[in-house]
């Protein structure tokens, strides 16, 4: 039987979430069992949407070997923990990827000092950086693919994985992917006929 790797498994309830959205490790594992998912990269919605520290700490409860966790960076310049200390702490906890939600406070990823510092560390370690573009009003096509491609080219050895709730247009997406070899997308966001075949 074919088994899958889920590259972006949410844990934690949000406004307008599906009733079946998992809120605990056991619920994540139940979803994986139902859909023949062998392994998953898990993130916490609290970290994505509001408080990176709280969401990251909630993932410490994930102990199953089929689950890899990813933590969110606090991007505020005045954050008490340095980017270097955050990175070391994440690695010490076995975190396999890190992420930022550029929509949380309309961040400019190519200008934010903490994101730039983190990307440098991650590029050396070849650890994937996820950019999860999520807003509470869940609008389509929020990624500026040209700016994202420029950011990717600042760190050419850094694997960058982009996700947005829904991409209904693909011309700029294809331009971005053509301009940056290290840019990858989560396929569930693509809502246009023949997008997979074109990619």
N, CA and C of each residue as an Amber inpcrd file, in Angstrom:
protein
   597
   0.8440000  -1.1900000   0.0000000   0.0000000   0.0000000   0.0000000
   0.8850000   1.2480000   0.0000000   0.5070000   2.2210000  -0.7960000
   1.2360000   3.4720000  -0.8830000   1.0660000   4.2600000   0.4100000
   2.1830000   4.7290000   0.9740000   2.1650000   5.5550000   2.1710000
   2.6980000   6.9340000   1.8190000   2.2520000   7.9490000   2.5510000
   2.5840000   9.3260000   2.2250000   3.4010000   9.9930000   3.3280000
   4.0950000  11.0640000   2.9450000   4.7270000  11.9850000   3.8850000
   3.9690000  13.2930000   3.7920000   3.4130000  13.7410000   4.9020000
   2.7070000  15.0230000   4.9270000   3.7110000  16.0880000   5.3370000
   4.0120000  16.9830000   4.4160000   5.0380000  18.0000000   4.6490000
   4.5310000  19.1760000   5.4700000   3.2320000  19.2060000   5.7850000
   2.6820000  20.3500000   6.5220000   1.4230000  19.9250000   7.2730000
   1.6110000  19.2660000   8.3990000   0.4840000  18.7700000   9.2110000
   0.2060000  19.7480000  10.3520000  -0.9980000  20.3380000  10.3870000
  -1.3150000  21.2720000  11.4680000  -1.7310000  20.5570000  12.7550000
  -1.3960000  21.1790000  13.8600000  -1.9160000  20.7530000  15.1510000
  -2.4070000  22.0090000  15.8570000  -3.6160000  21.9610000  16.3900000
  -4.1830000  23.1230000  17.0680000  -5.3690000  23.6840000  16.3090000
  -6.3660000  24.1010000  17.0510000  -7.6010000  24.6330000  16.4550000
  -7.4420000  26.1110000  16.1320000  -8.1120000  26.5440000  15.0910000
  -8.1330000  27.9520000  14.7090000  -9.5800000  28.3590000  14.4410000
  -9.8080000  29.6480000  14.2680000 -11.1210000  30.1090000  13.8320000
 -11.4240000  29.5030000  12.4650000 -12.6290000  29.0320000  12.2870000
 -13.1000000  28.4500000  11.0300000 -12.3830000  27.1440000  10.6770000
 -11.7780000  26.4930000  11.6480000 -11.0890000  25.2300000  11.3760000
 -12.1000000  24.1250000  11.1110000 -11.6630000  23.1310000  10.3500000
 -12.4990000  21.9540000  10.1730000 -12.6410000  21.2470000  11.5190000
 -13.8070000  20.6770000  11.8030000 -13.9950000  19.9760000  13.0860000
 -12.9800000  18.8580000  13.3040000 -12.4830000  18.2720000  12.2180000
 -11.5380000  17.1630000  12.3450000 -10.0820000  17.6120000  12.4750000
  -9.8370000  18.9230000  12.5080000  -8.4640000  19.4060000  12.6480000
  -7.8850000  18.8890000  13.9590000  -6.7210000  18.2180000  13.9160000
  -6.1750000  17.6340000  15.1410000  -5.6670000  18.6850000  16.1170000
  -5.9590000  18.4550000  17.3940000  -5.5040000  19.3740000  18.4400000
  -4.4850000  18.7550000  19.3780000  -4.2660000  17.4620000  19.2560000
  -3.3220000  16.7530000  20.1120000  -2.5090000  15.7810000  19.2630000
  -1.4550000  15.2320000  19.8590000  -0.6440000  14.2600000  19.1430000
  -1.4800000  13.0420000  18.7430000  -2.3020000  12.5550000  19.6360000
  -3.1010000  11.3700000  19.3100000  -4.0710000  11.6540000  18.1660000
  -4.6120000  12.8470000  18.1070000  -5.4980000  13.2170000  16.9980000
  -4.7300000  13.3460000  15.6880000  -3.4970000  13.8590000  15.7500000
  -2.6450000  13.9110000  14.5480000  -2.4040000  12.4960000  14.0340000
  -2.0710000  11.5840000  14.9370000  -1.8010000  10.1980000  14.5460000
  -3.0480000   9.5260000  13.9640000  -4.2160000   9.8690000  14.4800000
  -5.4580000   9.3090000  13.9480000  -5.7050000   9.7970000  12.5190000
  -5.4370000  11.0680000  12.2550000  -5.5790000  11.6030000  10.8950000
  -4.5950000  10.9040000   9.9620000  -3.3810000  10.7080000  10.4380000
  -2.3670000  10.0290000   9.6220000  -2.7980000   8.6080000   9.2890000
  -3.3460000   7.9170000  10.2620000  -3.8140000   6.5410000  10.0370000
  -4.9310000   6.5180000   9.0010000  -5.8450000   7.4700000   9.1160000
  -7.0010000   7.5050000   8.2130000  -6.5940000   7.7260000   6.7590000
  -5.5450000   8.5520000   6.5520000  -5.1610000   8.9190000   5.1880000
  -3.8580000   8.2540000   4.7230000  -3.4460000   7.1800000   5.3880000
  -2.2550000   6.4200000   4.9840000  -1.0000000   7.2810000   4.9520000
  -0.8730000   8.1580000   5.9470000   0.3200000   8.9990000   6.0710000
   1.2950000   8.2850000   6.9970000   2.4780000   8.0080000   6.4790000
   3.4900000   7.2910000   7.2520000   4.2260000   8.2210000   8.2140000
   4.6010000   9.4200000   7.7300000   5.3300000  10.3970000   8.5380000
   4.7900000  11.7840000   8.2300000   4.9990000  12.7070000   9.1820000
   4.4830000  14.0600000   8.9790000   5.3750000  15.0970000   9.6450000
   5.4340000  16.2730000   9.0170000   6.0800000  17.4480000   9.5810000
   4.9790000  18.2820000  10.2400000   5.0500000  18.4000000  11.5570000
   3.9560000  18.9950000  12.3310000   4.3170000  20.4150000  12.7660000
   3.3550000  21.3290000  12.6020000   3.4920000  22.6840000  13.1380000
   2.2760000  22.9850000  13.9960000   2.3950000  23.9720000  14.8940000
   1.2680000  24.3420000  15.7420000   0.6680000  25.6580000  15.2520000
  -0.6600000  25.6770000  15.1330000  -1.3330000  26.8580000  14.5860000
  -1.1860000  28.0840000  15.4810000  -1.0490000  27.8920000  16.7920000
  -0.8480000  29.0410000  17.6900000   0.4570000  29.7490000  17.3430000
   1.5020000  28.9690000  17.0390000   2.7870000  29.5600000  16.6740000
   2.6890000  30.3000000  15.3470000   1.9340000  29.7500000  14.4170000
   1.7730000  30.3900000  13.1070000   0.9570000  31.6700000  13.1990000
  -0.1020000  31.6410000  14.0060000  -1.0920000  32.7160000  13.9760000
  -0.8970000  33.8240000  14.9980000  -0.2690000  33.5130000  16.1400000
  -0.2850000  34.5070000  17.2110000   0.9700000  34.5370000  18.0650000
   1.3630000  33.4160000  18.6420000   2.4470000  33.4020000  19.6190000
   3.4030000  32.2500000  19.3340000   4.5060000  32.5320000  18.6450000
   5.4490000  31.4630000  18.3140000   5.9130000  30.6610000  19.5310000
   6.2330000  31.3260000  20.6200000   6.7520000  30.6010000  21.7900000
   5.7410000  29.6170000  22.3530000   4.4970000  30.0510000  22.5110000
   3.4640000  29.1570000  23.0590000   3.2260000  27.9590000  22.1430000
   3.1460000  28.2120000  20.8590000   2.9180000  27.1210000  19.9120000
   4.0830000  26.1510000  19.8520000   5.3000000  26.6860000  19.8860000
   6.4810000  25.8220000  19.8650000   6.5100000  24.9200000  21.0930000
   6.2270000  25.4880000  22.2560000   6.2390000  24.6890000  23.4930000
   5.1720000  23.6060000  23.4670000   4.0390000  23.8840000  22.8370000
   2.9680000  22.8820000  22.7540000   3.4140000  21.6500000  21.9730000
   4.3500000  21.8200000  21.0480000   4.8240000  20.6890000  20.2480000
   5.7750000  19.7740000  21.0070000   6.2270000  20.2070000  22.1760000
   7.1100000  19.3470000  22.9650000   6.3990000  18.0710000  23.3960000
   5.0760000  18.0680000  23.3350000   4.3180000  16.8650000  23.7000000
   4.3810000  15.7960000  22.6110000   4.8530000  16.1370000  21.4220000
   4.9210000  15.1780000  20.3140000   6.1440000  14.2800000  20.4840000
   5.9070000  13.0250000  20.7700000   6.9960000  12.0700000  21.0280000
   7.0660000  10.9480000  20.0010000   6.0120000  10.7410000  19.2220000
   5.9770000   9.6300000  18.2790000   7.0480000   9.8140000  17.2100000
   7.7720000   8.7520000  16.8920000   8.8830000   8.8260000  15.9470000
   8.4400000   9.1340000  14.5240000   7.1550000   9.0020000  14.2170000
   6.6570000   9.3350000  12.8800000   6.4450000  10.8300000  12.6890000
   6.5480000  11.5830000  13.7840000   6.3110000  13.0220000  13.7300000
   7.6170000  13.7930000  13.8240000   7.8420000  14.6760000  12.8650000
   8.9220000  15.6480000  12.9390000   8.2780000  16.9930000  13.2160000
   8.8970000  17.7850000  14.0640000   8.2820000  19.0570000  14.4260000
   9.0250000  20.2240000  13.7890000   8.2750000  21.3020000  13.6050000
   8.8460000  22.5510000  13.1020000   8.3880000  23.6950000  14.0000000
   9.3060000  24.5810000  14.3050000   9.0360000  25.7050000  15.1940000
   8.9760000  27.0070000  14.4110000   8.2310000  27.9590000  14.9740000
   8.1240000  29.2990000  14.3950000   9.0850000  30.2530000  15.0990000
   9.6270000  31.1750000  14.3340000  10.5110000  32.2120000  14.8590000
   9.7020000  33.4210000  15.3010000  10.0330000  33.9590000  16.4750000
   9.5100000  35.2720000  16.8770000  10.3120000  36.3030000  16.0930000
   9.6530000  37.0500000  15.2220000  10.3500000  37.9510000  14.3060000
  10.5220000  39.3700000  14.8390000   9.9200000  39.6890000  15.9830000
  10.0240000  41.0460000  16.5240000  11.4700000  41.3600000  16.8840000
  11.9530000  42.4920000  16.4520000  13.3370000  42.8930000  16.7010000
  13.6690000  42.9310000  18.1870000  12.6810000  43.2350000  19.0170000
  12.9240000  43.3680000  20.4600000  12.8060000  42.0500000  21.2130000
  12.6580000  40.9420000  20.5190000  12.5690000  39.6370000  21.1820000
  13.7950000  39.4300000  22.0740000  13.5550000  38.8880000  23.2700000
  14.6450000  38.7240000  24.2350000  15.6490000  37.6510000  23.8100000
  15.1730000  36.5600000  23.2240000  16.0670000  35.4860000  22.8300000
  16.7070000  35.8100000  21.4740000  18.0210000  35.7090000  21.3960000
  18.6950000  35.9680000  20.1260000  18.3220000  34.8910000  19.1150000
  18.4910000  35.2080000  17.8560000  18.2190000  34.2360000  16.7990000
  19.1390000  33.0280000  16.9540000  20.3840000  33.2680000  17.2960000
  21.3400000  32.1710000  17.4630000  20.9150000  31.2390000  18.5860000
  20.4800000  31.8120000  19.7170000  20.0290000  30.9750000  20.8380000
  18.7580000  30.2090000  20.4890000  17.8500000  30.8660000  19.7760000
  16.6320000  30.1920000  19.3400000  16.9720000  29.0000000  18.4430000
  17.8680000  29.2160000  17.4940000  18.2550000  28.1560000  16.5680000
  18.8820000  26.9840000  17.3270000  19.7850000  27.2790000  18.2480000
  20.4290000  26.2130000  19.0340000  19.4020000  25.4510000  19.8690000
  18.4510000  26.1730000  20.4500000  17.4190000  25.5350000  21.2790000
  16.5390000  24.6270000  20.4150000  16.1670000  25.1020000  19.2400000
  15.3370000  24.2950000  18.3410000  16.0610000  23.0050000  17.9560000
  17.3200000  23.1210000  17.5800000  18.0990000  21.9480000  17.1830000
  18.2380000  20.9840000  18.3620000  18.4590000  21.5260000  19.5530000
  18.5950000  20.6790000  20.7490000  17.3130000  19.8960000  21.0310000
  16.1670000  20.4360000  20.6350000  14.8770000  19.7520000  20.8230000
  14.5200000  18.8500000  19.6470000  15.4300000  18.6890000  18.7020000
  15.1840000  17.7900000  17.5770000  14.2910000  18.3620000  16.4970000
  14.0890000  19.6690000  16.4930000  13.2420000  20.3110000  15.4830000
  13.9000000  20.1450000  14.1090000  13.1050000  19.8030000  13.1030000
  13.6300000  19.4910000  11.7720000  13.4740000  20.6150000  10.7570000
  12.6410000  21.6120000  11.0560000  12.4470000  22.7510000  10.1580000
  11.9700000  23.9280000  10.9970000  12.1050000  25.1210000  10.4370000
  11.6420000  26.3380000  11.1100000  10.7600000  27.0980000  10.1320000
   9.9160000  27.9810000  10.6860000   9.0160000  28.7110000   9.7910000
   8.6700000  30.0840000  10.3260000   8.1200000  30.8690000   9.4120000
   7.6720000  32.2320000   9.6850000   6.3520000  32.4140000   8.9490000
   5.4430000  33.1780000   9.5470000   4.2200000  33.5830000   8.8660000
   4.3690000  35.0480000   8.4740000   4.7550000  35.3390000   7.2190000
   4.9510000  36.7250000   6.8130000   3.6870000  37.5770000   6.9080000
   2.5180000  36.9540000   6.9170000   1.2650000  37.7160000   6.9830000
   0.8780000  38.1110000   8.4060000   1.5400000  37.5430000   9.4170000
   1.1250000  37.8130000  10.7900000   1.1170000  39.3140000  11.0770000
   2.1600000  39.9990000  10.6640000   2.2140000  41.4590000  10.8390000
   2.7570000  42.1220000   9.5780000   2.4190000  41.5620000   8.4370000
   2.8440000  42.0810000   7.1370000   4.3560000  42.2600000   7.0630000
   5.0610000  41.1990000   7.3450000   6.5190000  41.2320000   7.3270000
   7.0600000  41.3330000   5.9060000   8.1850000  41.9830000   5.7900000
   8.9560000  41.9530000   4.5610000  10.1180000  41.0040000   4.8330000
  10.0100000  39.7810000   4.3310000  10.9900000  38.7510000   4.6680000
  12.4000000  39.1430000   4.2450000  12.5050000  39.9320000   3.1890000
  13.8230000  40.3150000   2.6830000  14.4560000  41.4520000   3.4850000
  13.7160000  42.0040000   4.4760000  14.2280000  43.1230000   5.2790000
  14.2370000  42.8500000   6.7770000  13.5160000  41.8540000   7.2250000
  13.4310000  41.5810000   8.6610000  14.7710000  41.0520000   9.1780000
  15.4160000  41.7530000  10.1230000  16.7460000  41.3440000  10.5860000
  16.7790000  39.9400000  11.1880000  15.7340000  39.5470000  11.9100000
  15.7460000  38.2310000  12.5490000  15.5460000  37.1060000  11.5180000
  14.7170000  37.3250000  10.5260000  14.5510000  36.3180000   9.4750000
  15.8510000  36.1690000   8.6920000  16.4980000  37.2700000   8.3670000
  17.7470000  37.2120000   7.6130000  18.8330000  36.4780000   8.3970000
  18.9140000  36.7530000   9.7020000  19.9090000  36.0720000  10.5360000
  19.6130000  34.5790000  10.6210000  18.3350000  34.2320000  10.7580000
  17.9620000  32.8260000  10.8350000  18.2560000  32.1110000   9.5160000
  17.9340000  32.7500000   8.4050000  18.1580000  32.1270000   7.0950000
  19.6420000  31.8100000   6.8940000  20.5260000  32.6660000   7.3630000
  21.9670000  32.4010000   7.2440000  22.3460000  31.1390000   8.0120000
  21.8580000  31.0140000   9.2380000  22.1600000  29.8300000  10.0450000
  21.5800000  28.5650000   9.4140000  20.3570000  28.6740000   8.9290000
  19.6870000  27.5160000   8.3530000  20.3360000  27.0880000   7.0390000
  20.8320000  28.0480000   6.2720000  21.4730000  27.7100000   5.0080000
  22.7110000  26.8460000   5.2530000  23.4960000  27.1920000   6.2780000
  24.6770000  26.4000000   6.6130000  24.2700000  24.9860000   7.0210000
  23.1960000  24.8880000   7.8030000  22.7260000  23.5850000   8.2930000
  21.8870000  22.8340000   7.2640000  21.5110000  23.4990000   6.1670000
  20.6270000  22.9200000   5.1430000  19.2920000  22.4820000   5.7490000
  18.8120000  23.2330000   6.7260000  17.5240000  22.9660000   7.3580000
  16.4460000  23.7390000   6.6070000  15.3430000  23.1080000   6.2490000
  14.3070000  23.8040000   5.4720000  13.6440000  24.9470000   6.2500000
  13.4260000  26.0440000   5.5280000  12.6760000  27.1860000   6.0510000
  11.3190000  27.2060000   5.3590000  10.2760000  27.1050000   6.1590000
   8.9130000  27.2100000   5.6320000   8.4500000  28.6570000   5.7750000
   7.7560000  29.1430000   4.7700000   7.0840000  30.4360000   4.8260000
   5.5940000  30.1560000   4.6680000   4.8750000  30.2870000   5.7770000
   3.4450000  29.9630000   5.8050000   2.6480000  31.2590000   5.7820000
   2.1440000  31.6040000   4.6340000   1.4010000  32.8530000   4.4430000
  -0.0530000  32.6210000   4.8170000  -0.4130000  32.9770000   6.0440000
  -1.7650000  32.7450000   6.5360000  -2.3230000  34.0090000   7.1530000
  -3.5480000  34.3710000   6.7570000  -4.2630000  35.4880000   7.3700000
  -5.6140000  34.9850000   7.8560000  -6.1690000  35.6550000   8.8480000
  -7.4400000  35.2220000   9.4150000  -8.5820000  35.2880000   8.4150000
  -8.5020000  36.2100000   7.4490000  -9.5900000  36.3030000   6.4760000
  -9.4010000  35.3390000   5.3030000  -8.3090000  34.5850000   5.2940000
  -8.0830000  33.4950000   4.3370000  -8.3510000  33.9220000   2.8870000
  -7.6320000  34.9440000   2.4440000  -7.7890000  35.4100000   1.0620000
  -6.8530000  34.6250000   0.1500000  -7.1640000  34.6460000  -1.1470000
  -6.3620000  33.9400000  -2.1440000  -5.1530000  34.7750000  -2.5630000
  -4.1470000  34.0950000  -3.0950000  -3.0280000  34.7330000  -3.7920000
  -2.3450000  35.8340000  -2.9720000  -1.8900000  35.4920000  -1.7690000
  -1.2510000  36.5070000  -0.9270000   0.2630000  36.5650000  -1.0980000
   0.8600000  35.5650000  -1.7190000   2.3170000  35.5470000  -1.8700000
   2.7460000  36.4400000  -3.0250000   3.7350000  37.2960000  -2.7630000
   4.4000000  38.0460000  -3.8260000   5.5530000  37.1530000  -4.3020000
   5.3260000  36.4050000  -5.3680000   6.2900000  35.4040000  -5.8240000
   7.5960000  36.0150000  -6.3020000   7.5720000  37.2530000  -6.7740000
   8.7970000  37.9040000  -7.2420000   9.7000000  38.2700000  -6.0610000
   9.1060000  38.8370000  -5.0080000   9.8800000  39.1400000  -3.8050000
  10.3760000  37.8580000  -3.1470000   9.5330000  36.8350000  -3.1410000
   9.9340000  35.5600000  -2.5570000  11.1060000  34.9620000  -3.3350000
  11.0820000  35.0200000  -4.6480000  12.1950000  34.5040000  -5.4460000
  13.4750000  35.2790000  -5.1610000  13.3610000  36.5970000  -5.0020000
  14.5460000  37.3990000  -4.6590000  15.1140000  36.9650000  -3.3030000
  14.2300000  36.7280000  -2.3380000  14.6690000  36.2550000  -1.0220000
  15.3620000  34.9020000  -1.1510000  14.7840000  33.9970000  -1.9100000
  15.3900000  32.6790000  -2.1110000  16.7970000  32.8000000  -2.6840000
  16.9770000  33.7230000  -3.6050000  18.2760000  33.8820000  -4.2470000
  19.3100000  34.5220000  -3.3320000  18.8740000  35.1250000  -2.2360000
  19.8140000  35.6170000  -1.2310000  20.4640000  34.4560000  -0.4750000
  19.7830000  33.3020000  -0.4580000  20.2530000  32.1280000   0.2800000
  20.1110000  30.8990000  -0.6310000  20.9150000  30.7910000  -1.6570000
  20.6860000  29.7830000  -2.6970000  20.7980000  28.3350000  -2.2360000
  21.4560000  28.0840000  -1.1120000  21.5760000  26.7000000  -0.6190000
  20.5420000  26.3690000   0.4500000  19.6530000  27.3000000   0.7190000
  18.6220000  27.1050000   1.7430000  17.3410000  26.5740000   1.0930000
  16.8790000  25.3790000   1.4730000  15.5800000  24.9120000   0.9570000
  14.4490000  25.7570000   1.5490000  13.6580000  26.3690000   0.6910000
  12.5560000  27.2320000   1.1310000  11.2550000  26.6520000   0.5940000
  10.3100000  26.4400000   1.5090000   9.0260000  25.8350000   1.1660000
   7.9300000  26.8520000   1.4610000   7.1740000  27.2060000   0.4380000
   6.1350000  28.2330000   0.5840000   4.7520000  27.6020000   0.5700000
   3.8790000  28.1780000   1.3810000   2.4830000  27.7390000   1.4240000
   1.5960000  28.9540000   1.6370000   0.4870000  28.9620000   0.9380000
  -0.5910000  29.9120000   1.2050000  -1.8960000  29.1440000   1.1510000
  -2.9430000  29.7260000   1.7030000  -4.2020000  29.0090000   1.8200000
  -4.7200000  28.5630000   0.4570000  -4.6670000  29.4450000  -0.5130000
  -5.1710000  29.0860000  -1.8410000  -4.5140000  29.9570000  -2.9060000
  -3.9630000  29.3090000  -3.9360000  -3.3920000  30.0110000  -5.0790000
  -4.2810000  29.7410000  -6.2860000  -5.0360000  30.7340000  -6.6830000
  -5.9400000  30.5610000  -7.8220000  -5.3050000  30.9990000  -9.1450000
  -4.1880000  31.6850000  -9.0710000  -3.4620000  32.0830000 -10.2710000
  -2.0610000  31.5020000 -10.2020000  -1.5010000  31.1590000 -11.3580000
  -0.2050000  30.5050000 -11.2950000   0.8920000  31.1630000 -12.1340000
   0.6050000  32.2250000 -12.8360000   1.6400000  32.8220000 -13.6850000
   2.8130000  33.3440000 -12.8590000   2.5340000  34.1040000 -11.8170000
   3.6080000  34.6380000 -10.9810000   4.2970000  33.5200000 -10.2010000
   3.5330000  32.5070000  -9.7820000   4.1140000  31.3540000  -9.0940000
   5.1460000  30.6710000  -9.9900000   4.7950000  30.4320000 -11.2460000
   5.7380000  29.7930000 -12.1690000   6.9620000  30.6740000 -12.3970000
   6.7580000  31.9900000 -12.4800000   7.8980000  32.9010000 -12.6220000
   8.8260000  32.7840000 -11.4200000   8.2370000  32.7380000 -10.2220000
   9.0370000  32.6210000  -9.0030000   9.8270000  31.3350000  -8.9620000
   9.1880000  30.2310000  -9.3230000   9.8850000  28.9440000  -9.3120000
  10.9800000  28.8960000 -10.3760000  10.7530000  29.5450000 -11.5100000
  11.7710000  29.5760000 -12.5560000  12.9810000  30.4050000 -12.1310000
  12.7430000  31.4040000 -11.2740000  13.8190000  32.3170000 -10.8730000
  14.6220000  31.8190000  -9.6810000  14.1180000  30.8130000  -8.9570000
  14.7950000  30.3600000  -7.7400000  14.7490000  28.8420000  -7.6450000
  15.8890000  28.2160000  -7.8080000  15.9620000  26.7520000  -7.7930000
  15.6370000  26.1550000  -6.4300000  15.7970000  26.9210000  -5.3720000
  15.5790000  26.3990000  -4.0210000  14.1740000  26.6890000  -3.4920000
  13.2780000  27.1700000  -4.3400000  11.8960000  27.4660000  -3.9410000
  11.0070000  26.2640000  -4.2430000  10.2910000  25.8090000  -3.2380000
   9.3730000  24.6750000  -3.3570000   7.9990000  25.1250000  -2.8530000
   6.9400000  24.4820000  -3.3340000   5.5940000  24.8480000  -2.8970000
   4.8600000  23.6120000  -2.3870000   3.9490000  23.8590000  -1.4490000
   3.0500000  22.8100000  -0.9610000   1.9050000  22.6910000  -1.9650000
   1.6910000  21.4930000  -2.4750000   0.7630000  21.3110000  -3.5880000
  -0.7020000  21.5620000  -3.2300000  -1.0670000  21.4200000  -1.9560000
  -2.4750000  21.6000000  -1.5870000  -2.9680000  23.0110000  -1.8310000
  -2.0720000  23.9730000  -2.0050000  -2.5000000  25.3540000  -2.2130000
  -2.9410000  25.6250000  -3.6450000  -2.6300000  24.7260000  -4.5560000
  -2.8860000  24.9790000  -5.9720000  -4.3290000  24.6540000  -6.3290000
  -5.0690000  25.6680000  -6.7650000  -6.4920000  25.5130000  -7.0610000
  -6.7880000  25.9040000  -8.5000000  -5.9420000  25.4770000  -9.4130000
  -6.1910000  25.7940000 -10.8110000  -5.9680000  24.5410000 -11.6480000
  -6.8300000  24.3310000 -12.6030000  -6.7600000  23.1080000 -13.4200000
  -5.4060000  22.9820000 -14.1010000  -4.8970000  21.7640000 -14.1270000
  -3.6440000  21.3870000 -14.7690000  -2.3950000  22.0270000 -14.1450000
  -2.4960000  22.5930000 -12.9350000  -1.3150000  23.1820000 -12.2990000
  -0.2510000  22.1230000 -12.0040000  -0.6800000  20.9660000 -11.4840000
   0.2870000  19.9270000 -11.1790000   1.0010000  19.4460000 -12.4280000
   0.2370000  19.2390000 -13.5000000   0.8370000  18.7770000 -14.7430000
   1.8290000  19.8120000 -15.2830000   1.4730000  21.0770000 -15.1820000
   2.3520000  22.1300000 -15.6720000   3.6440000  22.1860000 -14.8660000
   3.5320000  21.9780000 -13.5510000   4.7350000  21.9960000 -12.7200000
   5.6070000  20.7910000 -13.0310000
